[in-house]
Amino acid sequence: MDNFNNANTVKCTVIRLGVVMVIHEQCAVIEVSDKLIEIARDKIADNAAIGDEVRWDGRLWSVHESR
């Protein structure tokens, strides 16, 4: 029973990285794992530009400083 109960408190973090391919007024397209994904414009940081690497934080795609 302890393992079952502890399963509800364990959180797994998945880091998702993508590259901004297109930005429109209402949406953006990013490439993640060789797939193009269209997302709502309000789900990507205002300062993101085409070619930027972005990282998903569970709420927003933010520009990722990989260096």
Secondary structure, 3 states (H helix, E strand, C coil): CHHHHHHCCCCCCCCEEEEEEEECCCEEEEEECCEEEEEEHHHECCCCCCCCEEEECCCCEEECCCC
